[in-house]
Amino acid sequence: MAGDIVPIELGLTDGDVATLWAPRWREGDDEWEAFLGHGDDLYAFGAVAELVAFVRSGADNDLVEHPAWPVVSKLAAEEFEPDESHSYDLIGVPELVADDADPESVAELQNTFDIASVLGDVCELEPVTKFFERAEIEALLSHGVAAFEGREGVELWNRVGAAVAEDWDAVLDAIDGVVKSPEVDPELVAEAEAELVAAEENVVEAEDAAEEAEDEEYEFVDGDEDEDEETSFWTAVGIDPVKIIASDGTWFTLRCYVDDDALFLGRDGTILVFPTERALARYLADHHDHDLAALSTYDDIRHAATDGSLEIDVTDENVYVLPGIADDIEHGTEAVDADQLDLAVELFTDAANYAEDDSTDATLAGSTELGWFVNYVLEPDPTRLAPSAPFTAEAEAWRALEREFEARLHKH
């Protein structure tokens, strides 16, 4: 979607609806935030094709003054489909708070509360703004899963559940009350539906072609006899050496993925790092209690480290250079090395997930200034309006992420 206008899906009392959201943008010294709508009405539609038809109709609405609107009105229909990260199940909140306060539930609840809070502010809905003034709700939005640790955290989660039981129906009623679905031209709807069907068919064809190409690649791979011996070793054990260039020097550690979840050489969310490859190898030669020790292939690493044959061979995709990224962010999107930014995001999120901390995901969410900046750099699209300067807030948010990551390292 162009610029800072995002298609979103809201799960409301009468079903799921699609609309458009413009997160905060600047015009001169003023900041604005808006949804597709007009006056006191929030325009939302039960089908994406209807949303596309409305936008293409040229009907007046509160987003026409947004700098990206001229681009949005000319986009293909599939650009209006909300992605998973911008789907908010407001009607499902009571079920979420009925579960335990695990990272996934808290992160989903936090995202849902974020959008509901913005709806309350933009649409001036008193029951919504009152709900988000409650101390227990503010704690959830500010601290995420970290607020629900220990006995006090359990009590806080229970208070969140009580607040939802008492007042969430009023929040839903207030939001339901401003949602309107203007009539749209059936011919424009049919045109958009045809585009969406064609786009879906193209996606399926591309996926099928990719699968065929992958199958062919496997058929012709016969094992390269000249493949580097050390690389073969690390591939065989399924664990990778990692090199981190941080603010205070260069560090080495190990990482693997188990069911797509990152697992580091470390314990209880803390990552063990070493200043040289030799120091890491020496540590691996001894018996230590850490999270990788339980893996079936770890003994192969320890034995190789013990007999002196282990080589800490770091591939390019496992080298992370952190210094300078924040300064580049401050200078704008063109100054940022997308590859290094992508790697750093991977490292930060892997480390946070390893520590079962969802604060990094929250900081990089699309609804934040930094999240929008990162998304723009990593997923370039010539139809999108570039984020606007100054980028001081984005740079400071990145520096905070970097400090948070480095605090997870236990340096030997």
C-alpha positions in Angstrom: 0.0 0.0 0.0 1.3 3.5 -0.8 3.0 5.6 1.8 1.5 5.4 5.2 -2.0 4.3 4.3 -2.7 0.7 5.3 -5.5 -1.7 4.6 -6.7 -3.3 7.9 -9.3 -5.9 8.9 -11.5 -5.4 12.0 -13.3 -8.3 13.6 -16.5 -6.6 14.8 -19.9 -7.8 16.1 -21.5 -8.2 12.7 -18.4 -9.8 11.1 -15.1 -8.9 9.6 -14.8 -5.6 7.7 -12.0 -4.0 5.7 -11.0 -0.3 5.8 -8.0 1.9 5.5 -5.9 3.4 8.2 -3.4 6.3 7.9 -1.0 6.1 10.9 0.5 9.3 12.1 1.9 11.5 9.4 3.3 15.0 9.4 2.2 18.1 7.6 4.5 21.0 8.5 4.5 21.2 12.3 1.3 19.2 12.7 0.7 15.5 13.1 -2.4 13.7 11.9 -3.9 10.2 12.1 -7.1 9.1 10.3 -9.2 6.2 9.0 -11.3 6.0 5.8 -14.5 7.7 6.7 -16.2 11.1 6.7 -17.4 13.2 9.6 -18.4 11.0 12.4 -18.6 7.8 10.2 -15.9 5.2 9.8 -16.3 3.6 6.4 -15.7 -0.2 6.4 -16.8 -2.9 4.0 -17.6 -6.6 4.3 -15.6 -7.4 1.2 -12.3 -6.1 -0.1 -13.8 -5.6 -3.6 -16.3 -3.2 -2.1 -13.5 -1.2 -0.4 -11.7 -1.0 -3.8 -14.9 0.1 -5.5 -15.4 2.9 -3.0 -11.9 4.2 -3.3 -12.1 4.1 -7.1 -15.4 5.9 -7.1 -13.8 9.2 -6.1 -16.2 9.7 -3.3 -15.2 12.3 -0.7 -13.6 11.0 2.5 -11.2 12.1 5.3 -8.1 10.6 3.6 -8.3 12.5 0.3 -5.9 15.2 1.8 -3.3 12.6 2.7 -0.2 13.0 0.5 -0.4 9.3 -0.6 -4.1 9.3 -1.6 -3.5 10.0 -5.3 -1.3 6.9 -5.5 -3.7 4.8 -3.4 -6.7 5.6 -5.6 -4.8 4.0 -8.6 -3.5 0.8 -7.0 -4.4 -2.7 -8.1 -7.2 -4.4 -6.2 -4.9 -6.9 -4.4 -3.0 -4.0 -2.7 -6.1 -3.4 -0.6 -6.1 -6.9 1.0 -5.1 -6.6 4.7 -2.2 -8.8 5.6 -2.1 -10.9 8.8 -0.2 -8.3 10.8 -3.0 -5.8 10.2 -6.0 -8.0 11.1 -7.5 -7.2 14.4 -10.1 -9.5 16.0 -11.8 -7.1 18.4 -14.7 -9.4 19.0 -12.3 -12.1 20.1 -10.7 -10.1 22.9 -12.7 -11.9 25.7 -11.4 -15.3 24.5 -7.8 -13.9 24.5 -7.9 -12.8 28.1 -9.5 -16.1 29.1 -6.2 -17.8 28.2 -2.9 -17.6 30.1 -0.7 -14.6 29.6 1.7 -16.3 27.2 3.8 -14.2 24.7 1.5 -14.9 21.8 -1.7 -14.1 23.5 -0.3 -10.9 25.1 1.2 -9.7 21.7 -2.1 -10.3 19.9 -4.0 -8.5 22.7 -1.5 -5.6 22.7 -1.9 -5.2 18.9 -5.7 -5.3 19.1 -5.8 -2.8 22.0 -3.4 -0.5 20.0 -5.8 -0.3 17.1 -8.9 0.0 19.3 -7.2 2.8 21.2 -6.4 4.7 18.0 -10.0 4.2 16.8 -11.2 5.7 20.1 -8.9 8.7 19.8 -9.6 9.4 16.1 -13.3 8.9 16.3 -13.6 10.6 19.7 -15.4 7.6 21.3 -15.6 8.3 25.0 -16.3 4.6 26.1 -13.1 3.6 24.2 -10.9 6.3 25.6 -12.1 5.6 29.1 -11.3 2.0 28.8 -7.7 2.7 27.8 -7.3 5.1 30.7 -7.4 2.2 33.1 -4.1 1.5 34.8 -4.0 -2.2 34.1 -4.7 -1.6 30.3 -1.9 1.1 30.2 0.5 -1.4 31.8 -0.3 -4.0 29.1 0.2 -1.5 26.3 3.4 -0.1 27.8 5.2 -3.3 28.9 3.7 -6.2 27.0 4.3 -9.7 28.3 7.0 -8.5 30.8 4.1 -6.9 32.9 2.7 -10.4 33.6 5.6 -12.2 35.2 5.4 -13.6 38.7 2.5 -13.5 41.2 1.9 -9.7 40.6 1.8 -10.4 36.9 -0.9 -13.0 37.3 -2.9 -10.6 39.4 -2.5 -7.9 36.8 -3.6 -10.3 34.0 -6.7 -11.1 36.1 -7.4 -7.3 36.4 -7.1 -7.0 32.6 -9.6 -9.8 32.3 -12.0 -8.1 34.7 -11.7 -4.8 32.8 -12.6 -6.6 29.6 -15.6 -8.3 31.2 -16.8 -5.0 32.6 -16.2 -2.6 29.7 -15.3 -4.3 26.5 -18.9 -4.6 25.3 -19.2 -0.8 25.6 -16.0 -0.4 23.6 -17.3 -2.7 20.8 -20.7 -1.0 20.8 -19.0 2.4 20.4 -16.9 1.2 17.5 -19.8 -0.7 15.9 -21.9 2.5 16.2 -19.6 4.6 13.9 -19.1 1.9 11.2 -20.9 2.6 8.0 -20.8 0.9 4.6 -21.6 3.4 1.9 -23.3 2.0 -1.3 -20.9 1.3 -4.1 -21.2 0.8 -7.9 -21.9 -2.9 -8.6 -19.9 -2.6 -11.8 -16.8 -1.3 -9.9 -17.3 -4.1 -7.4 -17.4 -6.8 -10.1 -14.3 -5.3 -11.7 -12.4 -5.4 -8.4 -13.5 -9.0 -7.7 -12.2 -10.1 -11.1 -8.9 -8.5 -10.4 -8.7 -10.2 -7.0 -9.5 -13.6 -8.5 -6.8 -13.1 -11.2 -4.3 -12.0 -8.7 -4.9 -15.1 -6.6 -4.6 -17.3 -9.6 -1.2 -15.7 -10.4 0.0 -16.3 -6.9 -1.0 -20.0 -7.1 0.7 -20.4 -10.5 3.9 -18.7 -9.1 3.9 -21.0 -6.1 3.5 -24.0 -8.3 6.3 -22.9 -10.5 8.5 -22.3 -7.5 7.8 -25.8 -6.2 8.6 -27.4 -9.5 11.9 -25.4 -9.8 12.8 -26.5 -6.3 12.0 -30.2 -7.1 14.2 -29.9 -10.2 17.0 -28.4 -8.2 16.9 -31.3 -5.7 16.9 -33.8 -8.6 20.1 -32.4 -10.0 22.0 -31.9 -6.8 24.5 -34.8 -6.5 26.7 -33.5 -3.7 29.7 -31.3 -4.5 32.8 -33.2 -3.7 34.7 -29.9 -3.4 32.4 -28.5 -0.8 34.3 -27.0 2.1 34.8 -29.6 4.8 34.0 -27.3 7.7 30.8 -26.0 6.1 29.7 -29.6 5.6 30.3 -30.2 9.3 28.1 -27.3 10.4 25.4 -28.2 7.9 25.4 -31.8 9.1 25.0 -30.8 12.8 22.4 -28.2 11.9 23.9 -25.5 14.1 25.6 -22.4 12.8 28.4 -20.2 14.2 27.4 -16.6 14.4 29.6 -13.5 14.3 28.2 -10.3 15.9 30.0 -6.9 15.4 28.6 -4.9 18.3 29.3 -1.5 19.8 32.0 -2.9 22.1 33.7 -5.3 19.8 33.3 -8.6 17.9 31.7 -11.6 19.4 31.1 -15.3 18.4 28.3 -17.7 19.4 26.2 -20.5 18.0 22.6 -20.6 16.9 20.2 -23.1 15.4 16.4 -23.3 14.7 14.1 -25.9 16.3 10.6 -25.8 14.7 11.5 -22.4 13.3 12.3 -21.0 16.8 15.8 -19.7 17.3 17.9 -21.5 19.9 21.3 -19.9 21.0 24.3 -21.1 22.9 23.0 -19.8 26.2 20.5 -20.4 28.9 17.3 -18.7 30.2 17.3 -16.2 27.3 20.9 -15.1 27.9 23.3 -15.6 24.9 26.9 -16.7 25.6 29.3 -14.9 23.3 33.1 -15.1 23.0 35.7 -12.6 21.7 37.4 -15.0 19.3 36.7 -18.2 17.4 39.4 -20.0 19.5 37.8 -18.9 22.8 34.4 -20.2 21.6 36.0 -23.5 20.6 37.7 -23.9 24.0 34.4 -23.4 25.7 32.7 -26.0 23.5 35.4 -28.6 24.4 34.2 -28.7 28.0 31.1 -30.0 29.5 28.7 -27.1 30.2 25.0 -26.8 30.9 23.3 -24.7 28.2 20.4 -25.0 25.8 22.3 -26.5 22.9 23.7 -29.3 25.0 20.4 -31.2 24.8 20.5 -31.4 21.0 21.4 -34.8 19.5 24.1 -33.3 17.3 25.8 -31.2 19.9 28.1 -34.0 21.0 29.6 -34.0 17.5 30.6 -30.4 18.1 32.1 -31.0 21.6 34.1 -34.0 20.3 35.5 -32.0 17.4 36.4 -29.2 19.8 38.0 -31.7 22.2 40.2 -33.3 19.5 41.2 -29.9 18.0 39.5 -30.5 14.6 36.7 -28.0 15.1 36.8 -24.9 12.8 34.5 -22.0 13.6 33.5 -21.1 10.1 31.0 -18.3 9.9 29.1 -17.9 6.6 28.2 -14.4 5.3 24.5 -14.8 6.2 25.5 -15.3 9.8 27.6 -12.1 10.2 25.8 -9.2 11.8 27.2 -5.6 11.7 25.3 -3.4 14.2 27.3 -0.2 14.6 26.2 2.6 12.2 22.7 1.4 11.5 21.1 3.9 13.9 23.0 6.8 12.4 22.0 5.7 8.9 18.4 5.6 10.0 18.7 9.1 11.2 19.8 10.2 7.7 16.8 8.5 6.0 15.9 5.5 4.0 18.4 6.0 1.2 21.3 6.0 3.7 20.4 2.5 5.1 22.0 -0.7 3.9 18.9 -2.9 3.5 20.9 -6.1 3.7 22.5 -5.2 7.0 19.2 -3.8 8.4 17.5 -7.1 7.4 20.1 -9.2 9.2 20.0 -7.0 12.3 16.2 -7.3 12.5 16.6 -11.1 12.2 19.2 -11.1 15.0 17.2 -8.9 17.3 13.9 -10.8 16.8 15.7 -14.2 17.2 17.3 -13.1 20.4 14.0 -11.6 21.8 12.0 -14.7 20.8 14.7 -16.9 22.5 14.2 -14.9 25.6 10.4 -15.2 25.2 10.2 -11.4 25.1 7.7 -9.8 22.6 8.8 -6.2 23.2 11.1 -6.3 20.1 8.2 -7.5 17.9 6.0 -4.7 19.3 8.7 -2.1 18.6 9.0 -3.3 15.0 5.2 -3.6 14.5 3.8 -1.8 11.4 1.9 0.6 13.6 5.1 2.2 15.0 7.3 4.8 13.3 10.3 2.5 13.3 8.3 -0.4 12.1 7.1 1.6 9.1 10.6 2.8 8.4 12.0 -0.7 8.5 9.2 -2.1 6.3 9.7 0.6 3.7 13.4 -0.2 3.5 13.1 -4.0 3.4 10.1 -4.1 1.1 10.7 -1.4 -1.5 7.8 -0.4 -3.6 7.9 2.4 -6.1 4.2 3.2 -5.6 4.7 3.9 -1.9 5.4 7.3 -0.5 8.7 7.4 1.4 8.6 8.1 5.2 9.1 11.7 5.9 11.9 13.3 8.0 13.0 13.9 10.6 13.9 10.4 11.7 15.1 11.1 15.2 12.4 9.0 16.8 13.1 6.1 14.5 16.8 6.2 15.2 16.3 6.4 19.0 13.9 3.5 18.9 16.5 1.5 17.0 19.2 2.4 19.5 17.0 1.2 22.3 16.5 -2.1 20.4 20.3 -2.4 20.0 20.9 -1.8 23.7 18.2 -4.3 24.6 19.9 -6.9 22.4 23.3 -6.3 23.8 22.0 -6.6 27.3 21.0 -10.2 26.4 24.7 -11.1 25.8 26.8 -12.7 28.4 30.4 -11.9 27.3 33.3 -14.2 28.3 
